[in-house]
């Protein structure tokens, strides 16, 4: 699963790509102009950007140049257009785009291009404060193990909070194998790739609010500010069973 930013001024294109890519298990963020794209890119660090060339305020090629000059072209970018010339496509590739999709976008072409772009994505490095060390992203096994431990922490925090207990985030007792273990947050939890850490937090966040609201999608939608369709897709992408969460909340 990857976090993909779709930048296009046409609502229909954004909704179509959102639906297709969400069904493939990806988390999709949408921007209708360069301003929104800049904000989402800086805050969420997407794994891939699908960028329309022709937009009313700042065109896609100009935005691509801007990211390239600022050292922000740290993710693969696929350009999209229904009117671009060969010269435009060549220029975008020279600047740093990894591929080009012609509109109307064919389903299989889209999926193949996205898969290829994600395969070519550079390995992300993590810089630690006050240190010259640069470590590669942990292995899948390491990530899975750490994610499982952090998920246990999140669930313990949720359980204690929902029961009205005053609990500190710095230390939680986790029940593991029938025994209580003292668990403290450590720098290791901040070593996960951002998307992995974000998924862990978001899963705990939505499960918390589903439990708090008795499984009410309407209340969760209102509280989080997510439109219901987007919320359903988000929960599905995070592996949250809405019916199960509602059932547990009512027990």
N, C-alpha and C positions, 0 to 999 in steps of 0.2 A: 504494500500500500504506500502510495506517495501523496505528497501535498502538492497540488497543481493549481497554479494561478492562471485563470482565463481572462485575458484583457481584450474586450471588444465592445464597441459602442452600440452594437445591435443586441437588444434584449433576447431576441429569438435564438441567436447564435450562442449566447451565454447559457441560456436555459438548456439548449440541446446538448452542448458539450458537458454541462454540469450533470445532466441525466445520464449520458452515456458513460462518462468517466466514473461517476458515483456508483453505477451498477457494476463497474469493474473493481470496486473496492477502494478507489482513491478518494481522498478528501479534496474537494474542489472549492476554491475561493474565486469570486468574480469581481472584476473591476470594469467600469464602463468608460474610464478615461485614464490618462496618464497620471493624474494626481492621485487617484485611488490606487493605481498600480504601484506607485512609489511607496505609499503608506503600507500596503500589504506586503510588498517585497521586504521592506525594512523591518517590519514587526514580526512577520511570520516565516521569513526565510524559506520560500517554497522550493521544492525539489526540481520543479520544472515550470516554465512559463510558456503559455501559448499566447502570442502577441499579434494582434491585428495591425496591419500596416497603416490603413487609412482610418484615422480618428480625427474628430473635429478640433480638439485643442492642440495636442501634441501628437504627431504621427508616430507609429511604432518604430520606424528607423531612427528617428531623432531620440526617442526614449532609449533605444538600444545603445546608441552612441553615448548617451548620458551615463548609463550604467557602466559601459565599458571604460570611459574616461575616469569614472569615480571608483573603479575597482570593485564594482558591485555585480559584475557579470560572473557570479560564482555558481550559477545554475545554468543548465542548458535552456536555450530559448528557441522555440519553433515559431517562425513567422507565419501569418495567415493573411490571405488576400484573394479577392476575386477579380482584381483589376491590375495587379502588379505586373510590371514588365520584367523581362529577363535581367535587365540592368539593375533593377531594384533588388531582385532576389540575390544577384551576385554581390551587390553592395552590402546587403544584410549579412550574407555569409562571411564576407571579408571582415566585417565589424565583430562578428562573433556568434551569429545565429548558427545553430547546428543543422537546421532543416527548414523546409518551406512546405506549407499546405495550401493548396489552391481550393477556393470556395467555388461551388458547394463542396463541402468536405465529405468524402465517402467514409463510411463507418470503418471498414477494414483498414483503409489507408490511415485513418486517425489512430486506431489502436496500434498498428504496426509502427508508426512514426513515434508515438508516445513511448512504446516499449524500447525502441532503439535509442531514443534520447535519454531515457533513464539509465540504460546500460552504459552510456557514455559519460554519465555524470561523474565529475571528479570526486575522489575520496575526500570527505570533509575532515579538516583538522581542528583540534581543540586547543586553544591557547589558555594556559592557566595563569591567573594573576600573579605578579611578582615572580615569575618563573620564565626561563627561556625554553622550557620543554614544550614540544609540540607532539602530541600523541595522536595516532590514527584512531578513527572511530573503532570502538570495541567490536570484537567478533560477534556474530549472531548469537552464539551460545552465551557469551558474556552478557550481551544486551538482554537476552531472554531471562537469564538468571537474575540480573539486577532489576529488571522490570517486574518480575514476579515478587521479589522482596519488597520493592517500593509499592506495588499494588497491595500487598499485605498491610503495609504501613497505612496506606490511604484508607483501606477498609476498616482498620482498627480505629483510626481517627474518626471516621464517619460514625461507627457504632457507638463510640464513647460520646461524641457530640450529640447524637440523636437521643441518647439516654439521659442527657442533661448533665453529664459529668464535665467538670472543669479540667480540660486536658491541655497540656503543653505540646506544641509541635516538636519540641526538641527531644522529647523522650516519650516513647509509647511501648507498652508491653504487648508483644504479639504472642498469641497462642499457636505454637507450632509443635506437632507431634504430641499434643496433650500436655506440654509443659510451657510455662510462661518464660519468655525471654525478653530481656531489656533491649530495646532497639533505639539507637540514636541516629539522627540524620548525620551523614558524613559527607565530605567533599565528593565521595564516589558517586553520590546521587546526582551531582551536577556534571558528571563526566559523560552522561548519556548524550547522544546526538539530540539536538533540539526537538526534532520531530518525534523521537521516542519519548522524551520527557513530557512533551506536550500531550501526546496521546494518553500517557498514564494519568496526567492531571485531568485532562478533559473527561476521561472515562469515570474517574472518581467524582468529578464535579457533577456530571449529569446523573450518575447513580444517586448521589446525595440529594439532588433536587427532585428526582423522581420519587425517592422515598419520602422526602419532606412534604411533597404535595399529594401523596397518596397515589402516585402514578398518573397525575393529571397532565396530559400533554399540553393542554391549553395554558395552564399555570406556568409550566416550565417554559413554554414558548414566550409567554409574556415576560417572565423574569429574565430570561437569557437574551431576549431581543431577536431570536431567530424565528423566521417564518416556519409554520408547521411542516411544510414539505421539506424544507432544508433541514429542520430538526430531525425528522424521521430518517433522512439520508445520513445525517451525522451520527445518529445513534447506531444505525446499521453498520456504518463504516467502522465504528469503535467496538462492534461486537456486543452491543447492549440489547438484550431481549426486553422490549417494552412491556410485553404481557407478563413476563416473569417478574420484572421489577415492580409492576403494579400489584401483582399477587403478593410479593414479599412485603410491600408497603402496607397492605391491608391485613396482614397477619398480626 
